[in-house]
Every structure is written in structure tokens, then in C-alpha cells.
Amino acid sequence: MLNLLLLAPGYTAAASQGCGERFERRESGAHYDRECQFQPVDCVFATHGCRVRPLRKDQAHHQAEVG
């Protein structure tokens, strides 16, 4: 029964990336895709060959270093 509760879309869970955020499971994709500061993201210069994937919280610092 507990496993079913953990999979339920309305179940509140903690983010797995260590940011401390809590949200309903159904919102986890949006959190990781757009909000989570501890999610690795592509560098804005990836189209120019940069392969660094900084954490979202560090992206501005990385841009300042390479830009």
C-alpha cells in the first residue's frame, strides 16, 4: 500500500537533487526542467562547442567566465 501512495500524482515528495524543495510528484518534471537550482543545464554557448553543464545556480557565473 505504501508503494502505491509514493507513486500517486498528488503525493508530496522532496526533490532528489538536494535543493530542499517539496512539491507534488506530478510537478517534479516542471521543477527539474525550469526551477531546480541543483539541476545540471546546458551552457548557453553549447552551440559553439562548450560542453560544460553547470548547475542552474552556477550558470551565470559560468557564462561570465566564458563569455
C-alpha positions as CSV (number, residue, x, y, z in Angstrom):
1,M,0.0,0.0,0.0
2,L,2.8,2.4,0.8
3,N,4.3,1.9,-2.7
4,L,1.0,3.0,-4.2
5,L,1.0,6.1,-2.1
6,L,4.5,7.0,-3.2
7,L,3.5,6.7,-6.9
8,A,0.3,8.7,-6.5
9,P,0.5,12.0,-8.5
10,G,-0.7,14.1,-5.5
11,Y,1.9,12.6,-3.2
12,T,4.2,15.3,-1.8
13,A,7.9,14.5,-2.1
14,A,11.2,16.1,-1.6
15,A,13.4,16.9,-4.6
16,S,16.0,14.4,-5.3
17,Q,18.7,16.9,-6.3
18,G,19.3,18.2,-2.8
19,C,17.7,21.6,-3.2
20,G,15.3,21.0,-0.3
21,E,12.1,21.9,-2.3
22,R,9.0,19.9,-1.7
23,F,6.2,19.5,-4.3
24,E,3.6,17.1,-5.6
25,R,5.0,14.3,-7.7
26,R,3.1,15.4,-10.7
27,E,5.1,18.7,-10.6
28,S,8.5,17.1,-10.4
29,G,9.2,17.4,-14.1
30,A,8.4,21.1,-14.2
31,H,10.6,21.7,-11.1
32,Y,13.6,19.9,-12.6
33,D,13.1,21.4,-16.1
34,R,12.6,25.0,-15.1
35,E,13.2,25.7,-11.4
36,C,15.6,23.4,-9.6
37,Q,18.9,25.3,-8.9
38,F,20.7,22.0,-8.4
39,Q,19.8,20.6,-11.9
40,P,22.6,20.5,-14.5
41,V,21.8,22.6,-17.5
42,D,23.5,23.1,-20.9
43,C,25.7,26.1,-21.3
44,V,24.2,28.8,-23.4
45,F,27.4,28.5,-25.5
46,A,26.8,24.8,-26.2
47,T,26.0,25.5,-29.8
48,H,29.5,27.0,-30.0
49,G,31.2,23.9,-28.6
50,C,31.1,24.4,-24.8
51,R,30.4,21.1,-23.2
52,V,30.2,22.3,-19.6
53,R,26.9,21.5,-17.8
54,P,26.9,23.8,-14.8
55,L,24.2,23.6,-12.1
56,R,21.4,26.1,-12.8
57,K,22.5,28.1,-9.7
58,D,26.1,28.4,-11.2
59,Q,25.1,29.1,-14.8
60,A,25.5,32.9,-14.6
61,H,29.0,32.5,-13.1
62,H,30.0,30.1,-15.9
63,Q,28.6,32.5,-18.6
64,A,30.7,35.3,-17.1
65,E,33.8,33.1,-17.2
66,V,33.4,32.0,-20.8
67,G,31.5,35.0,-22.3
